[in-house]
Each structure stands twice: as structure tokens, then as C-alpha cells.
């Protein structure tokens, strides 16, 4: 898996390079101080992942993200938390606040590696065949699987797919988040951001920006926060 770093600050680029090399073996194939130069590179060079600053001259990271090829994943790196919601609207893999912590970067990279594998042509995509009162029937690799709603931890939207995280496996399905939400029991599941639906019964804890299910950290959108807190505390 290869990546590029786009940041207008030379020290930030160098620091990101050193952090990436410390926590991962993904290959850095380019570093750029502005979006136009990075875009020119992407046109002629296959790139799996972009580490992208937001506040940059000429073209902002958010504007640049809209021009990045759909198959290229994005991790935003910025000192400004107010852009988080917009970043998820652009299907970013993650949103890292500077100064970036090593373990947080490692989690983001592992997430990107997983997404790359799930979205690859070699990965078998599942199909939701039926939704009952207590379960979904999913077809994957010429087999049918019964997935009980109580076994689903959360569902993540990923470009044109959703990833169902259950207690024992991950399944990727060609369906958007809104469509699969309509197949879930309203009392048990809730949309908590543009990219996530969670099973309220398995949420362990939450803070101002995230909620936690086992080892998973899930972003909590501002527009969903009040309803989530009310429903979670009244469960």
C-alpha cells in the first residue's frame, strides 16, 4: 500500500513522514506542499492513501478531497477540529488532530489498510437478501448467512458500501447507510454520525466526540449527540 503526504508546512511533512515510518510499513511515494502539485501526481501515479492537511493556500484540503479519485482513501491531518463533520461527508477514513499521537496514527493506518482490502476486487461482496424482525439474511461467497440483529455491533458507511461489524466477523455489502438503516429495528439501532449506525445495547461508554464499543472508537456527530445521549441514558 502506498501513500502521499500533502501539507504546506515543511516540518509537518517531515514529522508525518517519520511517524508513518515508525508505526507502519506502507510506502511513502511523494510529499507535496500544495494541492495542485499533489493532484498532478495522482493523475499519473496510482496512490492508495493521502494524508491531507486542510488549511492550505491556493486550494484547501477539503476542496482537494473532492477531486481525489474515488479509489484513493483519505486521512485528514489538521489542527482544527471544526472540519471533522465535513471530512466524513467526503468519506474520509479518519480525521487526525495535530499534534498527532503515534497510537492514533497507527489505528488510522490499520483502518485504511482494512478498507483497501475490503474494497479490492478480490474481496467477495455480500448481499442482503432478506430482513426479518430479528435478523438479516446475507449472501456471501455463494452461501447464506443469518445475522441476528443482537450480534451486530455497528455499521459503517464506506463510499458505496457498508461494513457490518458483528461479534465474530466483518461483512461488506453494496448498499448505502440510509438503505440498510431502514432494515434495522428502530428501537435498537441509531445513526450517530454520517458514517455510523450503532447498536445502542452494546455501547460501552461515550464522551463529547466519540462513543466506544469494545476496542472500537466511533465518531459522534454534533447533530446526533443530544438524541444519542437521551436514548442511551434511558436504555
C-alpha positions as CSV (number, residue, x, y, z in Angstrom):
1,X,0.0,0.0,0.0
2,X,1.4,3.4,-1.0
3,X,0.6,6.9,0.2
4,X,1.4,10.6,-0.2
5,X,1.6,13.4,2.3
6,X,0.1,16.8,1.5
7,X,0.9,19.7,3.9
8,X,2.1,23.2,3.3
9,X,4.3,23.1,6.4
10,X,7.7,21.5,5.8
11,X,8.2,20.5,9.4
12,X,4.7,18.9,9.4
13,X,5.5,16.9,6.3
14,X,8.8,15.7,7.8
15,X,7.1,14.9,11.1
16,X,4.3,12.9,9.4
17,X,6.9,11.0,7.4
18,X,8.8,10.0,10.5
19,X,5.7,8.9,12.3
20,X,4.4,6.9,9.4
21,X,7.7,5.1,9.0
22,X,7.8,4.4,12.7
23,X,4.3,2.8,13.0
24,X,3.8,1.2,9.6
25,X,5.4,-0.3,6.5
26,X,3.2,1.5,4.0
27,X,5.3,3.2,1.3
28,X,5.5,7.0,1.0
29,X,5.8,7.7,-2.7
30,X,5.5,11.5,-2.5
31,X,5.3,14.6,-0.3
32,X,3.7,17.9,-1.5
33,X,3.3,21.4,-0.2
34,X,0.1,22.2,-2.1
35,X,-2.9,20.5,-3.6
36,X,-2.3,21.3,-7.3
37,X,1.1,19.6,-7.2
38,X,-0.4,16.6,-5.4
39,X,-3.3,16.3,-7.9
40,X,-0.9,16.4,-10.9
41,X,1.0,13.5,-9.2
42,X,-2.2,11.5,-8.6
43,X,-3.2,11.7,-12.3
44,X,-0.1,9.7,-13.4
45,X,0.6,7.6,-10.3
46,X,-1.6,5.0,-8.6
47,X,-1.9,6.1,-4.9
48,X,-3.8,4.2,-2.3
49,X,-3.9,6.8,0.5
50,X,-3.5,10.5,1.0
51,X,-2.5,12.2,4.3
52,X,-4.1,15.6,3.8
53,X,-3.8,18.8,5.7
54,X,-6.9,21.1,5.5
55,X,-5.7,24.7,5.9
56,X,-3.5,25.3,2.8
57,X,-3.1,28.2,0.4
58,X,-4.4,28.1,-3.2
59,X,-6.7,25.0,-2.7
60,X,-7.8,23.8,0.7
61,X,-7.6,20.2,1.7
62,X,-11.4,19.9,1.7
63,X,-11.6,21.3,-1.9
64,X,-8.8,19.0,-3.0
65,X,-10.5,16.0,-1.4
66,X,-13.4,16.4,-3.8
67,X,-11.0,16.0,-6.7
68,X,-9.2,12.9,-5.5
69,X,-10.0,9.7,-7.4
70,X,-12.8,7.6,-5.7
71,X,-10.5,4.6,-5.2
72,X,-8.0,6.7,-3.2
73,X,-8.5,6.8,0.5
74,X,-8.1,10.0,2.6
75,X,-6.9,10.6,6.2
76,X,-7.2,14.3,7.2
77,X,-4.4,15.7,9.3
78,X,-5.2,19.2,10.8
79,X,-5.0,21.4,13.9
80,X,-8.7,22.4,13.5
81,X,-11.4,20.2,14.9
82,X,-14.3,22.2,13.3
83,X,-13.8,20.4,10.0
84,X,-14.5,16.9,11.3
85,X,-18.1,16.7,10.2
86,X,-17.3,17.9,6.6
87,X,-14.4,15.4,6.4
88,X,-16.9,12.5,7.0
89,X,-19.1,13.9,4.3
90,X,-16.2,13.3,2.0
91,X,-15.9,9.7,3.1
92,X,-12.6,10.2,4.8
93,X,-11.1,7.2,6.5
94,X,-10.1,9.2,9.6
95,X,-9.5,12.7,10.9
96,X,-6.4,13.2,13.0
97,X,-5.8,16.3,15.1
98,X,-2.3,17.8,15.3
99,X,-0.1,17.1,17.2
100,X,-0.8,13.6,16.1
101,X,-0.2,10.8,18.6
102,X,1.6,7.7,17.5
103,X,-1.0,5.2,18.5
104,X,-3.8,7.2,17.0
105,X,-2.0,7.3,13.6
106,X,-1.4,3.6,13.8
107,X,-5.1,3.0,14.3
108,X,-5.9,5.2,11.3
109,X,-3.4,3.4,9.0
110,X,-4.7,0.0,10.1
111,X,-8.2,1.2,9.3
112,X,-7.1,2.3,5.8
113,X,-5.4,-1.0,5.2
114,X,-8.6,-2.8,6.1
115,X,-10.7,-0.6,3.9
116,X,-8.3,-1.1,1.0
117,X,-8.7,-4.9,1.4
118,X,-12.5,-4.7,1.7
119,X,-12.8,-2.5,-1.4
120,X,-10.5,-4.6,-3.5
121,X,-11.8,-6.5,-6.5
122,X,-10.6,-9.8,-4.8
123,X,-12.9,-9.3,-1.8
124,X,-16.2,-11.1,-2.0
125,X,-19.0,-8.6,-1.6
126,X,-22.1,-9.8,0.4
127,X,-25.7,-9.0,-0.5
128,X,-28.6,-8.5,1.9
129,X,-31.2,-11.0,0.7
130,X,-33.9,-10.6,3.4
131,X,-34.6,-8.7,6.6
132,X,-36.8,-10.3,9.3
133,X,-37.9,-9.0,12.7
134,X,-34.8,-10.2,14.4
135,X,-32.2,-10.9,11.7
136,X,-30.8,-10.2,8.3
137,X,-30.1,-12.9,5.7
138,X,-26.9,-12.1,3.9
139,X,-25.5,-13.9,0.8
140,X,-21.7,-14.1,0.6
141,X,-19.4,-16.4,-1.4
142,X,-22.4,-18.5,-2.6
143,X,-23.6,-19.1,0.9
144,X,-26.4,-17.6,3.0
145,X,-25.8,-16.3,6.5
146,X,-28.3,-15.4,9.1
147,X,-27.1,-12.4,11.1
148,X,-29.1,-11.7,14.3
149,X,-29.5,-8.0,15.0
150,X,-28.3,-8.5,18.6
151,X,-25.0,-9.7,17.2
152,X,-24.3,-6.6,15.1
153,X,-22.1,-4.1,17.0
154,X,-22.2,-1.3,14.5
155,X,-22.4,-0.5,10.8
156,X,-20.0,1.8,9.0
157,X,-20.7,3.6,5.7
158,X,-17.7,3.3,3.3
159,X,-18.1,5.0,-0.1
160,X,-20.7,2.9,-2.0
161,X,-20.7,0.1,0.6
162,X,-21.5,-0.5,4.3
163,X,-19.4,-2.7,6.6
164,X,-21.3,-4.7,9.2
165,X,-19.2,-5.4,12.3
166,X,-20.6,-8.3,14.2
167,X,-19.2,-10.1,17.3
168,X,-17.2,-12.5,15.1
169,X,-16.8,-11.1,11.6
170,X,-16.9,-8.1,9.3
171,X,-19.1,-8.2,6.2
172,X,-19.1,-5.6,3.3
173,X,-22.3,-5.1,1.4
174,X,-23.1,-3.0,-1.7
175,X,-25.6,-0.7,0.0
176,X,-25.7,2.8,1.4
177,X,-26.1,3.5,5.1
178,X,-29.6,5.0,4.7
179,X,-30.9,1.9,2.9
180,X,-29.6,-0.6,5.5
181,X,-30.9,1.6,8.3
182,X,-34.4,1.1,7.0
183,X,-34.0,-2.7,7.5
184,X,-32.9,-2.4,11.2
185,X,-35.2,-2.2,14.3
186,X,-35.5,1.5,15.2
187,X,-35.5,0.8,19.0
188,X,-32.2,-1.0,18.9
189,X,-30.1,0.9,16.3
190,X,-29.3,4.6,15.9
191,X,-27.4,6.8,13.4
192,X,-24.7,8.6,15.4
193,X,-22.9,10.3,12.5
194,X,-22.9,10.5,8.7
195,X,-20.8,7.3,8.6
196,X,-22.0,5.2,11.5
197,X,-25.1,3.3,12.9
198,X,-24.6,1.7,16.3
199,X,-26.4,-1.0,18.3
200,X,-27.3,1.0,21.4
201,X,-27.3,-2.1,23.6
202,X,-23.5,-2.7,23.1
203,X,-22.2,0.8,23.5
204,X,-19.8,0.7,26.5
205,X,-19.2,4.5,27.0
206,X,-19.0,7.9,25.3
207,X,-17.5,11.3,25.6
208,X,-18.0,14.6,23.8
209,X,-16.8,13.4,20.4
210,X,-16.8,9.6,20.4
211,X,-18.5,6.5,21.6
212,X,-16.8,3.2,22.4
213,X,-17.8,-0.4,21.6
214,X,-15.2,-2.9,22.8
215,X,-12.0,-1.7,21.2
216,X,-13.7,0.4,18.6
217,X,-13.8,4.2,18.7
218,X,-16.7,5.7,16.7
219,X,-17.2,9.4,15.9
220,X,-20.3,11.0,17.4
221,X,-21.7,13.7,15.2
222,X,-22.9,17.0,16.7
223,X,-26.4,16.9,15.1
224,X,-26.9,13.4,16.6
225,X,-25.4,13.9,20.0
226,X,-28.4,15.1,22.0
227,X,-30.7,12.3,20.8
228,X,-27.9,9.7,21.3
229,X,-27.3,10.8,24.9
230,X,-31.1,10.8,25.7
231,X,-31.7,7.4,24.2
232,X,-28.5,5.8,25.6
233,X,-29.1,7.0,29.2
234,X,-32.7,5.9,29.0
235,X,-32.0,2.4,27.7
